[in-house]
């Protein structure tokens, strides 16, 4: 080639190479994007939250703050037993509740004497947070911490001195327990409590008291830059708005927190309407965490030994949390002696096996994929990248093609009942929806649809189907991307708890007379509701049986109006002269509306029992079901 021709070729290449390079550029990110810590969190999928404080020894859900530290003396505490059970379940992290609302600190803090130092456990020289941390590290899991902002014990609560002490506690935890994956901040704050013996109700200005953005969360950012901060409003991870473990069918990772009545959105003071679903094109990247206890309650209660969720129940929760782009945070409740009950361990182990067996083989792995459009016809965006094991390699279409289709030919007929889809969320949450079809006798038949794909989307079919060819239609406001496609068959096997002895026996409705007449409250139908508008009338039960516990099931329709928050139990031999037997609270009932069991220290042998709602949500009184147990 002569010099002149070489120059011409050089000029030609200089013109076309930039255009080729431009055409092969990755799609521009869409909307707000996840941070590095949020990406790491997304990849974890599941972790556990451990509640174990003096409240465990009091058989309560929320401690009042009045427990004597001397009761906290577990005889067989075994952090390894607890953490290894979580690891067997496939969970990738552990969050230790270092301090719950009762104010008792599980580490030797310098901020208060109400801590592990004042307990007889290990002669006051122990550090339970450290033991959980070490056990977590030995199991190869990540570690996180929960620190309640509300402190029902500390007499300083409500003053600037307590807010400073709280931040000092947070600083201790963020500084002394290794690398953390999360700092967990509960929305419950302010209310009645012990407060150093004053036994009163205290309110705080939730918008300003903790100085979340100004002083508190910066501690986490400085000490643990890769730890996601969880609260009702994020700023990294949001509460999903319920304690059932479910995100909404459509659940966006983007979210615009909204306050109540024009006030600033802060933990405990937020409009929760969009918490389950997120906000399409929201202001921030704040995906959801779905928290749910393995039992009915967050703390251990012996009466719940037969109410441990089964592997199949946990798998259903997994599909509606992790499978909807959220993370699953499962509550574990050690017994007073310091270990998990055998039923909890067995369920976790079987759940872990179910996950491994279900997802060990991607039935689409050896398939071929043909795209209706390929971005710049470039291999770096090839359709077959959806079948590799990389969350961040991906198929993409040209910018002008917003509804591409992928045709998948499987390596023979495959039977499946689970479909997995993922986006490369480093480019934002782009997909509005997908439609999946299978070929049946030469015709395309709709199989499934889904919205809000995001970091992970699992579609459970009603029953297994067989297919050799599938078609995925992608819909987005910008060039769609897809990073993962998988087909799986749910693994099933028989499961039963070995320890099924019941502590209580529920009386039949025919054995109870109730005044005033409330037939729906004893009809054994949890969906029916008795609602008394503007009334907190006492309920009187008449029974000839000896009663050892009373159950109150709040309404199950997703509403809280009339739910009982505080109650009084009284007894009478004749229905005229009453003796107060018990007063108490149904803590956390609005977030976790399961049956509330009132355990009676002394069995009731009197003919009449009176249940009085002392405080309710609103000015009404509602109940789905009452139960008397013998």
DRENZAGU-853738 format. One record per residue (C-alpha): residue in one letter; x, y, z. Coordinates in steps of 0.001 Angstrom, whole numbers, padded with zeros to 6 digits, always signed. Each point is the difference from the previous one (the first is absolute). Last residue first. Layout:
REM residues N
AXYZ
...
This chain:
REM residues 630
X-056951-023894+080236
X-000116+002650-002682
X-002586+002690-000688
X-000016+001504-003472
X-001307+003299-001336
X-000120+000640-003733
X-000105+002802-002523
X-000224+002830+002494
X-000750+003703-000192
X-000415+002854+002472
X-000506+003624-000974
X+001384+003379+001040
X+003083-000157-002194
X+002514-002808+000340
X-000840-001379+003436
X+000801+000646+003657
X-001584-001522+003099
X-001681-002913-001778
X-001703-001863+002867
X-000087-003801+000114
X-002179-001379+002776
X+000076-003643+001102
X-002924-001632+001784
X-000348-003471+001558
X+003078+000243+002182
X+002665-002686-000448
X+002581+002175-001723
X+003468-001570-000156
X+002742+002065+001708
X+002902+001257-002128
X-002457+000729-002795
X+001549+000179-003462
X-001783+002592-002120
X+000411-001210-003571
X-000161+002593-002778
X-001020-001529-003318
X+001916+001564-002893
X-000237+003621-001133
X+003738+000729-000476
X+000371+003698-000836
X-003127+001053+001881
X+000555-002458+002849
X+003517+001244+000785
X-000733-000049+003729
X-003249-001507+001225
X+000114+001561+003443
X-000671-001151+003545
X-002234-000187+003014
X-000719-003131+002018
X-002202-001424+002727
X-002335+002794+000948
X-002634-001336+002382
X-003672+000506-000825
X-003152-000189+002119
X-003086-000261-002169
X+000411-002859-002510
X-000405-002607+002751
X+003423-001615+000526
X+001828+002927-001594
X+003181+000498-001997
X+001834+002985-001478
X+002312+000424-002990
X+001066+003489-001123
X+001143+001055-003465
X+002311+002208-002009
X+000457+000341-003770
X-003297-001476-001179
X-000639+000388-003709
X-003016+002231-000667
X+001119+001249-003393
X+003109-001881-001156
X-000835-000942-003566
X+001648-002760-002063
X-003092-002221+000093
X+001215-002297+002778
X-001693+001606+003009
X+001783-000680+003248
X+000135-003509+001509
X-000255+000094+003800
X+000890-003178+001894
X-000537-000786+003678
X+002119-002411+002019
X-000237-002457+002918
X-003779-000328+000332
X-001666-002547+002262
X-003294-000929-001662
X-003539+000971+001048
X-000064+002966-002340
X-001536+003454-000197
X+001912+002641-001917
X-000584+003716+000505
X+001111+002607-002536
X+000536+003576+001140
X-001258+002809-002190
X+002574+002180-001713
X-002507+001839-002173
X+000016+002592-002760
X-000889-002570-002635
X-000096-003592+001208
X+001431-002304-002659
X-000296-003804-000006
X+001946-001390-002925
X-000132-003109-002205
X+003133-001022-001882
X+001464-002014+002879
X-002952-002426-000086
X+000029-002084+003187
X-003574+001213+000747
X+000954+001382+003415
X+000260+003740-000740
X-002622-000145-002750
X-002688-000928+002525
X+000526+003118+002125
X-002877+000093+002473
X+000905+002410+002766
X+000851-002120+001918
X+001583-003306-001032
X-000969-003568+000886
X+002703-002560-000590
X-000026-003797-000126
X-001874-000051-003328
X+002816+002027-001551
X+002356-002894+000719
X+002766+000669+002487
X+003507+000165-001394
X+002513-002444+001470
X+003291+001374+001226
X+003558-001326+000223
X-000191-002066-003174
X+002591-002728-000622
X+001237+000167-003586
X+003709-000802+000385
X+000875-002101-003037
X-000921+002688-002489
X-001148-001274-003382
X+001255+000258-003558
X-000637-002047-003132
X+002077+001004-003048
X-000284+002660-002664
X+002466+001597-002385
X-001417+002741-002191
X+000987-000420-003650
X+002194+002688-001559
X+000330+002163-003106
X+002469+002866-000131
X+000558+003264-001823
X+002581+002578+001033
X+001458+003331-001072
X-002827+001666-001914
X+000214+003496-001469
X-002688+002172-001511
X+000775+003133-002070
X-002083+002735+001619
X-003655+000267+001110
X-000044-003783+000463
X-001811-003092-001257
X+001651-003387-000559
X-001662-002925-001790
X+001412-003391+000953
X-000685-002963-002292
X+000280-003641+000971
X+000678-003224-001874
X+000323-003588+001227
X-002683+000145+002660
X-001512-002004+002811
X-002140+001441+002787
X-000026-000340+003789
X-003019+001450+001839
X-001185+003423+001116
X+003198+001582-001314
X+002330+001800+002385
X+001721+003040-001506
X+003238+000999+001701
X+001398+003463-000615
X+003418+001188+001157
X+002037+003190-000208
X-002683+001965-001813
X-002978-001761-001600
X-002730+002524+000830
X-002896-001613-001917
X-000803-003591-000867
X-001851-002103-002531
X-000337-003761-000421
X-000783-002821-002439
X-001615+001603-003024
X-000314-002536-002839
X+001956+000389-003244
X-001214-002403-002689
X+001879-002827-001761
X-001650-002732+001999
X+000750+001799+003280
X+002847+002511+000059
X+000461+001689+003332
X-000599+003637+000887
X+001559+002396+002487
X-001105+003632+000283
X+002243+002542+001707
X-000657+003277+001784
X+001148+003539+000706
X+003648-000886-000485
X+002641+002627+000702
X+000971-000266+003653
X+003404+001679-000119
X+003093-000715-002097
X+001879-001560+002931
X-003277-001866+000413
X+001016-002533-002631
X-003482-001461-000205
X-001051-003376+001287
X-002561-002664-000934
X-000761-003361+001599
X-002819-002325-001081
X-001344-002719+002276
X-002359-002888-000840
X+002182-002110-002279
X-000057-002985-002370
X+002507+000071-002847
X-000345-001292-003567
X+003326-000112-001789
X+003024+002265+000246
X-002199+003095+000212
X-000596+002430-002832
X-000392+003534+001310
X-001415+002817-002125
X+000778+003441+001377
X-002234+002899-000977
X+000730+003710-000163
X-002501+002656+001115
X+001869+003300+000430
X+002103-000038-003162
X+001283+003530-000698
X+002871-000289+002479
X+001214-003249-001534
X-000670-003122+002046
X+001883-001364+002979
X+000964-003443+001334
X+001927-000086+003226
X+003099-000723+002022
X-000605+001357+003523
X-001609-002893+001829
X+002629-002405-001359
X-000875-003690-000001
X-000521-000308-003758
X-003382-000509-001653
X-000958+003648-000549
X+003295+000413-001859
X-001524-002058-002839
X-001710+003152-001316
X+003280+001681-000907
X+000713+003489+001389
X+003824-000292-000052
X-000354-001961-003244
X-001005+003169-001859
X-002709+000139-002660
X-000117+003720+000837
X-002457-000937+002783
X-001679-003197-001040
X-003555-000095-001346
X-002488-002846-000400
X+002252-002027+002269
X+000802-003711-000334
X+000902-002089+003030
X+001323-003549+000046
X-000615-002207+003013
X+002589-001940+001996
X-000700+001787+003318
X-003785+000227-000338
X-000623-002765+002533
X+002013+001922+002570
X+001019-002714+002443
X+000869+000592+003669
X-002933+002372+000551
X-002635-002309+001450
X+002409-002361+001739
X+001910+002773+001732
X-003122+001910+001026
X-001749-003099+001347
X+003130-001053+001886
X+000183+003386+001692
X-003671-000231+000918
X+000563-003458+001497
X+002825+001289+002200
X-001983+003052+001083
X-003051-002098+000879
X+002044-002446+002048
X+001770+002756+001911
X-003224+001785+000907
X-001609-003269+001116
X+003033-000849+002164
X-000358+003277+001914
X+002790+002512-000542
X+002555+000421+002780
X+000601+002338+002946
X-001684-001539+003041
X-002807+002561-000381
X-000869-001393-003460
X+001506+001615-003083
X-002293+002005-002299
X+000954+000289-003665
X-001537+002679-002233
X+000371-000420-003756
X+001136+002961-002115
X-000820-000742-003642
X+001340+002416-002605
X-002061+001728-002690
X-000111-000417-003785
X-003336-001792-000137
X+001368-003543+000185
X+002073+000964+003034
X-003252+000963+001713
X-003035-001796-001411
X+001922-003078-001167
X+001869-000211+003298
X-003285+000240+001936
X-001339-002996-001929
X+003257-001819+000727
X-000347+000765+003699
X-003491-001496+000001
X+001305-003092-001802
X+002858-000348+002487
X-002500+000158+002888
X-000571+003073+002144
X+000281-000671+003721
X-003375+000069+001722
X+000380-003201+002025
X+002680+001465+002284
X-002160+003131+000191
X-001305-000645+003521
X+003599+000013+001210
X+000344+003640-000921
X+003259+001262-001524
X+000204+003587-001221
X-000857+001228-003500
X-003497-001457+000064
X-002006-002409-002113
X+003031-002193-000660
X+002661+000344-002698
X-000496+003751+000339
X-000541+002206-003068
X+001975+002857-001523
X-000288+000872-003685
X+002689+002495-000997
X-000861+002358-002819
X+002134+001836-002537
X+001037+003656+000512
X+001410+001516-003212
X-001213+003571+000415
X-002436+002464-001628
X-002344-002618-001352
X-000359-000915-003678
X-002685-002525+001012
X-000472+000437+003736
X+000299-002916+002419
X-002661-002686+000145
X-000071-001107+003642
X+001060+003421+001375
X-002346+001923-002291
X-002841+000462+002487
X+002331+000266+002993
X-000268+003763+000512
X+002852+000695+002393
X+000557+000868+003644
X+001632-002942+001789
X+003336+000543-001736
X-000041+003459-001640
X-002008+001582-002820
X-000276+003738+000627
X-003471+001240+000876
X-002687+000890-002542
X-002728-001978+001693
X+002138-003162+000155
X+003368-000149-001745
X+000723-001414-003423
X+002967-002102-001034
X+000574-000144-003790
X+001063-003516-000938
X+001892-001860-002706
X+000469-003749+000400
X-003474-000507-001429
X-002378-002623+001338
X-002873-001233-002170
X-001445-003110+001634
X+000440+001867+003279
X+002734-001113+002383
X-000795-002755+002470
X+001731-001060+003227
X-003121+000261+002137
X+001443+002789+002157
X-001456+002864-002029
X+001070+003312-001574
X+002868-001188-002208
X+002542+001718+002231
X+002445+001954-002149
X+003663-000600-000833
X+002679+002606-000751
X-001322+003283+001458
X-002226-001772+000871
X-003443+001390+000805
X-001426-002479+002491
X+003560-000823+001020
X+003039-001902-001252
X+003474+001445-000493
X+002196-002053-002321
X+003498-000687+001296
X+002799+000529-002531
X+001218+003289+001520
X+000118-001407+003545
X+001610+002537+002374
X-000598+003209-001951
X-003317-000898-001621
X-001285-001537+003220
X+000855+003100+002041
X-001529+002163-002747
X-003281-001793+000814
X-000271+001644+003404
X+001065+003645-000310
X-001727+001978-002760
X-002020-002611-001844
X-001470-001738+003030
X-000126+003003+002321
X-001516-002319+002655
X-002411+002568+001416
X-000763+001943-003177
X-002733-001650-002070
X-001036-002417+002720
X-000879+002817+002366
X-000106-002029+003191
X-002800-001331+002150
X+000293-001530+003435
X-002549-002111+001810
X+000624-000734+003653
X+001334-002603+002381
X+002416+002265+001923
X+002149-002943+001083
X+003096+000785-002054
X-001959+000521-003182
X-002388-002948+000505
X-001835+000508-003280
X-002770+001684-001915
X+000516+001331-003492
X+002741+001255-002309
X+001726-001954-002723
X-000991-002921-002223
X+001444+000565-003495
X+002893-002382+000530
X+003525+000774-001196
X+002226-002758-001421
X+003666+000674-000779
X+001000-002415-002739
X+002852-001949-001595
X+002449+000434+002871
X+003774-000323-000051
X+001364-000743+003437
X-001784+000391+003308
X+001706+002867+001842
X-000557+003262-001866
X-003600-000078-001285
X-001217-001391+003313
X+001821+002563+002106
X-001097+002855-002281
X-003618-001128+000202
X+000196+000010+003778
X+001478+003521-000058
X-002822+001057-002327
X-002517-001314+002496
X+001791+001776+002859
X-000217+003303-001886
X-003717-000513-000598
X-000326-000895+003694
X+001633+003230+001151
X-002139+002053-002379
X-003051-001059+002003
X-002903-002285-000942
X+001547-003093+001569
X+002224+000995+002903
X-001685-002410+002436
X+001214-002868-002170
X-002218-003073+000214
X-002472+000384-002855
X+002767+000757-002505
X-001159+000894-003508
X+002871+000308-002474
X+000301-003769-000143
X+003374-001187-001256
X+000069-002823-002539
X+003381-001263-001199
X+001416-001831-003011
X+002309-002920-000703
X+000802-001820-003246
X+000201-003783-000146
X+003012-002308-000354
X-001125-002266+002833
X+003010+000981+002130
X-000753+003663-000667
X-003556-000389+001270
X+001146-001826+003113
X+002508+002774+000718
X-002610+002746-000446
X-002592-001804+002127
X+002580-000382+002768
X+000973+003659-000334
X-003600+001119+000379
X-000298-002231+003059
X+002841+001702+001847
X+000650-001631+003362
X+001760+001260+003110
X-003052+000406+002240
X+000821-003218+001804
X-000323-001990-003201
X-003736+000698+000075
X-000826+001492+003416
X-001277+003195-001629
X+001177+003540+000734
X+002780-000071-002612
X-002485-001281-002613
X-001595+003409+000088
X-002008+002507+001990
X+003085+001769+001406
X-000168+002507-002852
X+002226+001715-002578
X+003251-001941+000473
X-001395-003000-001838
X+000836-003559+000996
X-002008-001664-002802
X-003515-001439+000065
X-001508+003347+000953
X-003366+000003+001825
X-002168+002930-001111
X-003347-001854-000003
X-000517+001305-003556
X+002638-002396-001317
X+003766+000279+000348
X+002688-002012-001816
X-002605-001684-002168
X+002566-002052-001899
X-000382-000084-003767
X+001282-003170-001672
X+000928-000492-003643
X-000096-002229-003067
X-002995-002203+000777
X-000065-003366-001758
X-001958-001765+002718
X+003097-001887+001127
X+001618+003391+000606
X-002875+000981+002279
X+000369-003243+001972
X+003754+000637+000210
X-000702+003434+001491
X-002175-001292+002832
X+002154-002993+000931
X+003161+002109-000252
X-001431+002684+002282
X-000481-002583+002735
X-001454+001210+003295
X-000545-002983+002251
X-000912+001371+003445
X-001241+003389-001120
X+000324+002565+002799
X-002098+003094-000628
X-002321-000066+003010
X+002522+001988+002070
X-000340+002957-002369
X-003338+000808+001716
X-002611+000669-002664
X-001653+003427+000121
X+000534+001171-003563
X-003521-000829-001138
X+001264-002924-002084
X-001704-000525-003321
X-001192-003418-001124
X-000209-001470+003505
X+000896-003315+001653
X+001968+001805+002741
X+003157-002056-000645
X-000030+000921-003686
X-000552+003659+000931
X+003332-000241+001852
X+001536+000089-003512
X+000129-002325-003020
X-001402+001059-003362
X+002126-001259-002905
X-000524+001381-003522
X+000855-002332-002882
X+001275+000497-003559
X-001183-000574-003555
X+000616+001347-003527
X+003741+000587+000465
X+000459+001282-003578
X-002265+002965+000659
X+002134+001036+002999
X+003162+000070-002085
X-001785+002114-002611
X-001275+002345+002698
X+003519+000436+001402
X+001338+000848-003472
X-002721+002599-000513
X-003198-000648-001905
X-001108+002297-002847
X-002547+002765-000502
X-001690+000220-003399
X+001173-001893-003061
X+003678-000593-000674
X+001090+000646-003610
X+000114-003156-002056
X+003501-001369-000474
X+001981+001349-002936
X+000251-002220-003037
X-001518+002567-002369
X+002493+002623+001190
X+002944-002298-000680
X-001303-000754-003491
X-000506+003700-000639
X+003458+000818+001324
X+001500-002736-002238
X-001756+001187-003195
X+001683+003361-000647
X+003521-000804+001124
X-000252-003225-001942
X-000668+001889-003240
X+002831+002476+000628
X+002427-002845+000624
X-001155-001797-003115
X+000605+003147-002051
X+003473+000428+001534
X+000867-003602-000759
X-001206+000463-003559
X+002318+003010-000507
X+002991-001818+001494
X-000297-002957-002320
X-001465-003378+000993
